[in-house]
Amino acid sequence: MSWFGRGVGALLLLSLFVVLVGLGTWQVQRLAWKEKLIASIAERRTAPAQDLAGIEALADAQGDVDYRTVRVTGRFLNEHERHFFTTWEGQPGFAVYTPLELPDGRLIFVNRGFVPYERKAAETRAQGQPVGEITVSGLARARLDGKPSFILPDNDPAKNIYYWKDLEGMARDTGLAPERFVPFFIDADATANPGGLPVGGITLIDFPNNHLQYALTWYGLAAALLVVTSAFILRARKQGARGQD
């Protein structure tokens, strides 16, 4: 092989080694970020519940309310509930999002929990439709800026079925003034509702953390490349030495 060919081969191998090490290092950085995120959410979920004013102050100061514990008091406008298609413990159904009217006249969507597919209609679970003032505890959830994936169907307001949580669209579809809505949701906790439906406390908190495994894989490939390359060079040198004898 000419010196030019050896040079190009060496450059390609070096580039591949750098890429593999870079990918491993990136996964280590992602691991640190993910561990910090998980710890932060765990801290938020176990903190004492704040009133809505406290959560809104945090939103103004930090721009982040996700998974913070909150407690609000108001009156459910049950006739305006929206239905988000989901599954719970393997069963298809809907998460019931109901506007809660606050004492100051504003509204906030509360994810009251899961109902089976055949119990979508409110009249099939009338016992679980509270009337009058009620206090709700749960987790604040940030709104989405847009559809999270193109593979999701478009929301179907005519059938009151939502496949992604479009706060502005859901607010508009209630027929109530959208500007009255607080710009985030609340996921109600597992406090039992009369009649057993909706089933509260359905917030899914699942952050897969495989970054260490990925980092070890990339670093392992880089090490394997180094070993194989070193063995090839040693073999080539031995063959060259024998050729000179």
Buried (B, 14 or more C-beta within 10 A) or exposed (E): EEEEEEEEEEEEBEEBBEEBBEBBEBBBEBBEEBBEEEEEBEEBEEEEBBEBEBBBEBBEEEEEBBBBBBBBEBBBBBEBBBBBBBEBEEEEBBBBBBBBBBEEEBBBBBBBBBBBEEBBEBEEBEEBBBEEEEEBBBBBBBBEEEBEEEEEEEBEBEEBBBBBBBBEBBBBBBEBEBEBBBEBBBBBBEEEBEEEBBBBBBBEEEEEEEBBEBBEBBBEBBBEBBEEBEEEEEEEEEEEEEEEE
